[in-house]
Amino acid sequence: MSPQNLTPLLSSSTIDFGPYETLYKHLHSHPELSWQEEQTAGKAASHLDSLDAGYEVHTSIGGHGLAGILRNGTGKTVLLRADMDALPVKEDTGLDYASNVTMRDNDGLVKPVMHACGHDFHVTALLAAAERLAKMKDSWSGTLIVLFQPAEERGGGAQAMVDDGLYNKIPVPDIVLGQHVMARRAGTVGCRIGHIMSEADSFKVTIFGRGGHGSMPHRTVDPVVIAASVVMKLQTVVSREVDPDQFAVVTVGSLQAGQTENIIPDRAEIKVSVRTQNHEVRNKVLAAIRRIVKGECEASGCVKQPLFEESAKFPLSLNDEAVTKNVHDSFAEFFGDQFDPNTPCSTASEDYSILGSSQGKPSCFWFFGGVDEKTWDETEKRGRLTEDIPVNHSPFFAPAIQPTLKTGIDALCLAALTFLKIS
């Protein structure tokens, strides 16, 4: 069906947003860390059942992942995906539905938990799209899959679902589609052909020193000093070893060592995140990090070699050209000048594409904005978007409920209808 025909079709099919705004607030105030999304998954499964629309629901896939299948005659099989997990961040938004949740992480440490990346929006929008598309069954045919994925933040959820027999339970999709709310002006949508998100490697480095009394540093090998030197040296990897025409980010997000000021600990742990958009650059950066860490440890007389442990890995996200052109046509017609078909490739990362690439199927991913329009416009006039607009993973990240939610729902429905057979 042409995009010109999708606009009136979608505009004529509405749902009550009120219950979904309430659901969003509930999910926001009840976040769950990666691999622990039991309540969120249960909420999604029960909601799909409550629609009484014929969704065949499969749960506990790759952890707490689930998928609902709506079979509606002949046509393509389209998969819409949302991620469910939250982050170990203490919320500071001041919202009346802010999270006060704490959970034990996979290391057994109690952490504050917040939906600081908008996955609560993703779940809510997909559940609403599931209802809306079900109510439109007389207008399309094919198979719709709505999939709720665990552990995106750790880079393992999509692969875990595939490895746990996802495609023995649901049909292999012809197309995989997904989206992410971002710190952009609410009501806007951005997409691009080709690279849409970076690949990422995250790992923990343990530096082994020799502990002792804080008054006797000469009797120790101080891992705190070594770790501090490593952190500073790592800042030169991008600035001095990567071609300025290429993209790379090296971030040390955590340095932990010791418990008190008068004890030199016997080890220090550094957690590193690397983002690249080119495999050759990735290999060069990772090799440089290993060389620097090992070199600092050897120069400082560490008692043994440093330990490198991978904690997360994300693929380079590529939007298929043919699929994305079709999505662009639908978005351009519906969203008008609020749609950007040449949005910059994001420095962030995602694992959604594994749901398609593992089966040799194409995918398309896009972004939608969540910053209140008035706030965005006033901040832009002051020239302080970078300084004053909280980004994803910030303790202040608080997307405006509307029109953000409506935009996310519209985008999912439009993209699905682009490929489903219109009656």
C-alpha positions as CSV (number, residue, x, y, z in Angstrom):
1,M,0.0,0.0,0.0
2,S,1.3,3.5,-0.8
3,P,2.3,5.7,2.1
4,Q,-0.4,8.2,1.0
5,N,-3.0,5.6,1.8
6,L,-1.5,4.6,5.2
7,T,-2.0,8.1,6.7
8,P,-5.8,8.1,6.5
9,L,-5.9,4.5,7.5
10,L,-3.9,5.0,10.7
11,S,-5.5,8.3,11.5
12,S,-9.0,6.7,11.4
13,S,-7.9,4.0,13.9
14,T,-7.5,5.4,17.4
15,I,-7.2,4.0,20.9
16,D,-7.6,5.5,24.4
17,F,-4.1,6.7,25.4
18,G,-5.2,7.2,29.1
19,P,-4.6,3.6,30.2
20,Y,-1.2,3.6,28.5
21,E,-0.1,6.8,30.2
22,T,-1.0,5.1,33.5
23,L,0.8,1.9,32.5
24,Y,3.9,4.0,31.5
25,K,4.0,5.6,35.0
26,H,3.7,2.2,36.6
27,L,6.6,0.8,34.6
28,H,8.7,3.9,35.2
29,S,8.2,3.6,39.0
30,H,8.8,-0.2,38.9
31,P,12.1,-0.7,36.9
32,E,14.0,-3.9,36.9
33,L,17.7,-4.5,36.1
34,S,18.9,-6.6,33.1
35,W,18.1,-10.4,33.4
36,Q,15.6,-9.6,36.2
37,E,12.6,-8.2,34.3
38,E,10.1,-10.7,35.7
39,Q,7.4,-8.2,36.7
40,T,7.7,-6.2,33.5
41,A,7.5,-9.3,31.4
42,G,4.5,-10.5,33.4
43,K,2.8,-7.1,32.9
44,A,3.3,-7.3,29.1
45,A,2.1,-10.9,28.8
46,S,-1.0,-10.2,30.9
47,H,-1.8,-7.1,28.9
48,L,-1.5,-9.0,25.6
49,D,-3.9,-11.6,26.9
50,S,-6.3,-9.0,28.2
51,L,-6.7,-7.5,24.7
52,D,-8.6,-10.7,23.7
53,A,-7.4,-10.1,20.2
54,G,-6.0,-13.6,19.5
55,Y,-2.3,-13.0,20.4
56,E,-0.5,-16.3,20.9
57,V,1.9,-15.5,23.8
58,H,5.1,-17.3,24.5
59,T,7.0,-16.4,27.7
60,S,10.3,-17.1,29.4
61,I,12.4,-17.0,26.3
62,G,16.1,-16.3,26.9
63,G,15.3,-15.3,30.5
64,H,12.2,-13.1,30.8
65,G,11.8,-12.5,27.1
66,L,8.3,-12.9,25.5
67,A,6.6,-12.7,22.2
68,G,3.0,-12.4,21.0
69,I,1.9,-13.6,17.6
70,L,-1.1,-12.3,15.8
71,R,-1.8,-14.5,12.7
72,N,-4.1,-12.7,10.3
73,G,-4.1,-14.5,6.9
74,T,-1.5,-14.5,4.2
75,G,1.3,-11.9,3.9
76,K,4.6,-11.0,5.3
77,T,5.7,-11.7,8.9
78,V,6.7,-8.5,10.7
79,L,8.4,-8.3,14.0
80,L,8.2,-5.3,16.3
81,R,10.6,-5.3,19.2
82,A,10.9,-3.4,22.5
83,D,13.5,-3.8,25.3
84,M,12.4,-4.0,28.9
85,D,15.4,-3.6,31.3
86,A,16.4,-0.6,33.4
87,L,19.7,0.8,34.7
88,P,21.6,1.0,38.0
89,V,21.0,4.7,38.3
90,K,19.5,6.7,41.2
91,E,16.7,8.7,39.8
92,D,16.8,12.5,40.4
93,T,14.0,13.7,38.1
94,G,11.6,14.8,40.9
95,L,8.7,13.2,39.1
96,D,5.8,12.1,41.3
97,Y,6.1,8.7,39.7
98,A,9.9,8.5,40.1
99,S,11.6,5.2,41.0
100,N,12.7,4.4,44.5
101,V,13.5,0.8,43.6
102,T,16.7,-0.9,44.6
103,M,17.8,-4.4,43.4
104,R,20.8,-6.7,43.7
105,D,22.8,-6.7,40.5
106,N,24.5,-9.7,39.0
107,D,27.5,-9.1,41.3
108,G,25.3,-9.2,44.4
109,L,25.5,-5.5,45.1
110,V,22.4,-3.5,46.0
111,K,21.9,-0.7,43.4
112,P,19.3,2.0,42.8
113,V,17.3,1.3,39.7
114,M,15.9,3.7,37.1
115,H,14.4,3.6,33.6
116,A,17.0,6.1,32.5
117,C,17.1,5.0,28.9
118,G,13.3,5.0,28.1
119,H,12.7,1.3,27.9
120,D,9.5,1.9,29.8
121,F,8.4,4.0,26.9
122,H,9.3,1.2,24.4
123,V,7.3,-1.4,26.3
124,T,4.2,0.9,26.6
125,A,4.3,2.0,23.0
126,L,4.6,-1.6,21.7
127,L,1.7,-2.8,23.9
128,A,-0.4,0.1,22.6
129,A,0.6,-0.6,19.0
130,A,-0.4,-4.3,19.6
131,E,-3.9,-3.2,20.6
132,R,-4.2,-0.6,17.7
133,L,-3.0,-3.0,15.0
134,A,-5.3,-5.8,16.4
135,K,-8.3,-3.4,16.1
136,M,-7.3,-2.8,12.5
137,K,-7.2,-6.5,11.5
138,D,-9.9,-6.0,8.9
139,S,-7.5,-3.7,7.1
140,W,-4.4,-5.8,6.8
141,S,-3.3,-9.4,6.5
142,G,-0.1,-11.2,7.4
143,T,1.5,-12.1,10.7
144,L,2.4,-9.6,13.4
145,I,4.9,-10.4,16.1
146,V,5.4,-8.2,19.1
147,L,8.6,-9.1,21.0
148,F,9.7,-7.9,24.4
149,Q,13.4,-8.4,25.0
150,P,15.4,-8.7,28.2
151,A,18.9,-7.4,28.9
152,E,19.5,-5.0,26.1
153,E,21.7,-2.9,28.4
154,R,24.1,-5.8,28.8
155,G,24.1,-6.6,25.1
156,G,23.0,-10.2,25.6
157,G,19.2,-10.3,25.5
158,A,18.5,-10.7,21.8
159,Q,21.1,-13.4,21.4
160,A,19.8,-15.2,24.5
161,M,16.3,-15.3,23.0
162,V,17.7,-16.7,19.7
163,D,19.8,-19.3,21.6
164,D,16.8,-20.4,23.7
165,G,14.9,-21.4,20.6
166,L,13.0,-18.2,19.8
167,Y,12.4,-19.3,16.3
168,N,11.2,-22.7,17.3
169,K,8.4,-20.9,19.1
170,I,7.5,-18.1,16.7
171,P,7.7,-17.7,12.9
172,V,11.0,-16.3,11.4
173,P,10.1,-12.7,10.5
174,D,10.6,-11.3,7.0
175,I,11.4,-7.9,8.6
176,V,12.6,-6.8,12.1
177,L,11.6,-3.3,13.2
178,G,12.5,-1.3,16.4
179,Q,12.8,2.1,17.8
180,H,14.4,4.1,20.7
181,V,13.3,7.3,22.5
182,M,16.1,9.8,22.6
183,A,16.9,13.3,24.0
184,R,15.5,15.0,20.9
185,R,12.5,17.3,20.4
186,A,9.3,15.4,21.2
187,G,7.2,14.6,18.1
188,T,10.2,14.2,15.9
189,V,11.4,10.9,14.3
190,G,14.8,10.2,12.8
191,C,16.1,7.4,10.7
192,R,18.8,6.7,8.1
193,I,19.9,4.0,5.6
194,G,23.0,2.1,6.6
195,H,24.8,2.5,9.9
196,I,22.4,3.7,12.5
197,M,24.1,2.7,15.8
198,S,27.7,1.9,16.8
199,E,29.1,-1.4,17.8
200,A,30.3,-1.6,21.4
201,D,32.6,-3.6,23.6
202,S,32.5,-3.5,27.4
203,F,34.8,-5.2,29.8
204,K,36.3,-5.2,33.3
205,V,40.0,-5.0,33.9
206,T,41.4,-6.2,37.2
207,I,44.9,-4.9,38.1
208,F,46.7,-7.0,40.8
209,G,48.9,-5.1,43.2
210,R,50.3,-6.0,46.7
211,G,48.2,-4.6,49.5
212,G,49.5,-3.2,52.8
213,H,49.4,-0.4,55.4
214,G,48.8,3.1,54.0
215,S,51.8,4.3,55.9
216,M,54.1,1.8,54.2
217,P,53.6,2.3,50.4
218,H,57.2,1.1,49.8
219,R,56.2,-2.3,51.0
220,T,53.3,-2.5,48.5
221,V,52.5,-2.4,44.8
222,D,49.7,0.2,44.8
223,P,46.9,-0.7,42.3
224,V,45.1,2.6,42.8
225,V,48.1,4.6,41.4
226,I,48.4,2.1,38.5
227,A,44.7,2.2,37.7
228,A,44.8,6.0,37.8
229,S,47.7,6.0,35.4
230,V,45.9,3.6,33.1
231,V,42.8,5.8,33.0
232,M,44.8,8.8,32.0
233,K,46.8,6.9,29.3
234,L,43.6,5.5,27.8
235,Q,42.5,9.1,27.0
236,T,45.2,9.1,24.3
237,V,43.9,6.1,22.4
238,V,41.4,8.1,20.4
239,S,43.3,11.4,20.2
240,R,46.6,9.9,19.2
241,E,46.0,6.5,17.7
242,V,42.8,6.7,15.7
243,D,42.6,8.5,12.4
244,P,40.7,11.8,12.9
245,D,38.4,10.8,10.0
246,Q,37.3,7.7,11.9
247,F,34.9,7.4,14.9
248,A,35.8,5.9,18.3
249,V,35.0,6.5,21.9
250,V,36.8,5.0,24.9
251,T,35.0,5.6,28.3
252,V,36.1,4.5,31.7
253,G,32.8,4.4,33.6
254,S,34.0,2.8,36.8
255,L,37.2,2.6,38.9
256,Q,36.9,0.7,42.2
257,A,39.6,-0.1,44.7
258,G,39.9,-0.4,48.4
259,Q,37.5,0.3,51.3
260,T,39.3,2.9,53.5
261,E,42.0,5.5,53.4
262,N,44.7,3.8,55.5
263,I,44.8,0.5,53.6
264,I,46.4,0.1,50.2
265,P,44.3,-2.6,48.5
266,D,45.7,-5.6,46.6
267,R,43.6,-4.9,43.4
268,A,41.7,-2.4,41.4
269,E,38.9,-2.8,38.9
270,I,38.3,-0.6,35.9
271,K,35.2,-0.9,33.7
272,V,35.7,0.3,30.1
273,S,33.3,0.9,27.2
274,V,34.5,1.2,23.6
275,R,32.3,2.5,20.7
276,T,33.3,2.2,17.1
277,Q,31.7,2.1,13.6
278,N,34.5,0.3,11.8
279,H,35.9,-3.2,12.5
280,E,39.4,-2.2,11.7
281,V,39.2,0.7,14.1
282,R,37.6,-1.5,16.8
283,N,40.5,-4.0,16.6
284,K,43.1,-1.2,16.8
285,V,41.4,0.4,19.8
286,L,41.0,-2.8,21.7
287,A,44.6,-3.8,21.0
288,A,45.8,-0.4,22.2
289,I,43.9,-0.7,25.5
290,R,45.4,-4.1,26.2
291,R,48.9,-2.8,25.4
292,I,48.5,0.2,27.7
293,V,47.1,-1.8,30.6
294,K,49.8,-4.5,30.4
295,G,52.5,-1.9,30.0
296,E,51.5,0.1,33.0
297,C,51.2,-3.1,35.1
298,E,54.7,-4.3,34.0
299,A,56.3,-0.9,34.6
300,S,54.8,-0.8,38.1
301,G,55.8,-4.3,39.1
302,C,52.4,-5.9,39.4
303,V,52.4,-9.3,41.0
304,K,50.6,-10.9,38.0
305,Q,49.2,-10.1,34.7
306,P,46.0,-8.0,34.5
307,L,42.7,-9.9,33.9
308,F,40.4,-8.8,31.1
309,E,36.8,-10.0,31.3
310,E,34.2,-9.1,28.6
311,S,30.9,-7.9,30.1
312,A,28.9,-6.8,27.1
313,K,29.2,-6.8,23.3
314,F,26.9,-5.1,20.8
315,P,27.0,-5.5,17.0
316,L,27.2,-2.6,14.5
317,S,23.5,-1.8,13.7
318,L,22.8,-1.5,9.9
319,N,19.5,-0.4,8.4
320,D,18.7,-2.4,5.3
321,E,18.5,-0.1,2.3
322,A,15.3,-1.5,0.7
323,V,13.4,-1.9,3.9
324,T,14.5,1.5,5.2
325,K,13.5,3.3,2.0
326,N,9.9,1.9,2.4
327,V,9.8,3.0,6.1
328,H,11.1,6.4,5.1
329,D,8.3,6.9,2.6
330,S,5.6,6.1,5.2
331,F,7.2,8.3,7.9
332,A,7.7,11.2,5.5
333,E,4.1,11.2,4.5
334,F,2.7,10.8,8.0
335,F,5.2,12.9,10.1
336,G,6.0,15.5,7.4
337,D,8.8,17.9,8.4
338,Q,9.0,16.2,11.8
339,F,10.8,13.3,10.1
340,D,14.5,13.4,9.4
341,P,15.6,10.7,6.9
342,N,19.3,11.5,7.4
343,T,19.7,11.5,11.1
344,P,23.3,11.1,12.2
345,C,24.5,7.6,13.2
346,S,24.2,7.3,17.0
347,T,27.3,6.8,19.1
348,A,25.1,4.5,21.3
349,S,24.6,0.8,20.6
350,E,21.8,-1.8,20.4
351,D,21.5,-5.6,20.0
352,Y,18.0,-5.7,18.4
353,S,19.5,-6.4,14.9
354,I,20.6,-9.9,16.1
355,L,16.9,-10.9,15.9
356,G,17.1,-10.5,12.2
357,S,20.8,-11.0,11.3
358,S,20.8,-14.4,13.1
359,Q,18.2,-15.6,10.5
360,G,19.6,-13.6,7.5
361,K,16.7,-11.2,7.6
362,P,16.8,-7.4,7.2
363,S,16.0,-4.8,9.9
364,C,15.3,-1.1,10.4
365,F,15.6,1.0,13.5
366,W,14.7,4.6,14.2
367,F,14.7,7.2,16.9
368,F,11.9,9.3,18.3
369,G,12.2,12.4,20.5
370,G,11.1,12.7,24.1
371,V,12.0,16.3,25.1
372,D,9.0,18.6,25.7
373,E,8.7,20.9,22.7
374,K,8.6,24.2,24.6
375,T,11.6,23.1,26.8
376,W,13.6,22.1,23.7
377,D,12.8,25.3,21.8
378,E,13.6,27.6,24.7
379,T,16.9,25.7,25.4
380,E,17.8,25.8,21.7
381,K,17.3,29.6,21.6
382,R,19.7,29.9,24.6
383,G,22.3,27.7,22.8
384,R,22.4,25.3,25.7
385,L,21.0,22.0,24.3
386,T,24.2,20.1,25.2
387,E,24.4,21.5,28.7
388,D,20.8,21.6,29.8
389,I,18.9,18.7,28.1
390,P,19.5,15.5,30.1
391,V,20.5,12.6,27.8
392,N,19.8,8.9,28.1
393,H,21.4,7.2,31.1
394,S,21.3,10.5,33.1
395,P,19.5,10.5,36.5
396,F,17.5,13.5,35.2
397,F,16.3,11.7,32.0
398,A,12.5,12.2,32.0
399,P,10.8,12.2,28.6
400,A,7.5,14.1,28.3
401,I,4.7,11.6,28.2
402,Q,3.0,13.3,25.3
403,P,3.4,13.6,22.4
404,T,6.3,11.2,22.9
405,L,4.0,8.2,23.6
406,K,1.7,8.9,20.6
407,T,4.7,9.4,18.3
408,G,6.2,6.0,19.3
409,I,2.9,4.2,18.8
410,D,2.3,5.9,15.5
411,A,5.8,5.0,14.3
412,L,5.5,1.3,15.2
413,C,2.1,1.0,13.5
414,L,3.2,2.8,10.4
415,A,6.3,0.7,10.0
416,A,4.4,-2.5,10.5
417,L,1.6,-1.5,8.0
418,T,4.2,-0.6,5.5
419,F,4.9,-4.3,5.0
420,L,1.7,-6.0,6.0
421,K,-0.7,-6.7,3.2
422,I,-3.4,-4.0,3.1
423,S,-6.9,-5.3,2.4
